[in-house]
Amino acid sequence: MKVYKTWDAFMVEQLREHGDVGGYLDAVIEEYQIHRNLDIIQLALQYIVEAQGGISELTKKIDIEPQVLSEVLDNTRTPNIHTLRTVLNAWGCCLPSDILESVNPCI
């Protein structure tokens, strides 16, 4: 059995090995709907980006500046709905319409 130093390392390894990003994000979005805590989504995005090769790999897939994505992932910038939607769409996920209707465009 492999021993991990941190929970973060475990999550990144699981996402890297199993690759079920869509299922993981669906679960994260459900958690967000319950708790309305954006940190849940930002942490999940950090895990996924690291598991899939980092910011440079993701920015190759989507039309977003690496600096903007880096700030979103580092919690130094609150993402707006457009940025969050763009990042989630890169993995084939989307925000449910009830979230989009109930949040400020700059969540």
DAGI-V874529 format. One line per field, one symbol per residue. phi: phi as a letter, one per 20 degrees, with the letter a starting at -180 (. if undefined). psi: psi as a letter, one per 40 degrees, with the letter a starting at -180 (. if undefined). burial: I if it has 24 or more other ideal C-beta (glycine too) atoms within 12 Angstrom, else O. Layout:
phi: ???
psi: ???
burial: ???
This chain:
phi: .fddfcfgfffffffffemefgfffgffffffffeldfgffffffffffffdonffffffecebfgfffffffemebffegfffffffffdmdbfffffffddfgdf
psi: hhhididdddddddddddegddddddddddddddefhddddddddddddddfeiddddeddigihddddddddefehhiiddddddddddefiihidddddeiidg.
burial: OOOOOOOOOOIIOOIOOOOOIOOIIOOIIOOIOOOOOIOIIIIIIIIIIIIIOOIOOIIOOIOIOOOIIOOIIOOOOOIOIOIIIIIIOIIOIOIOOOIOOOOOOOI
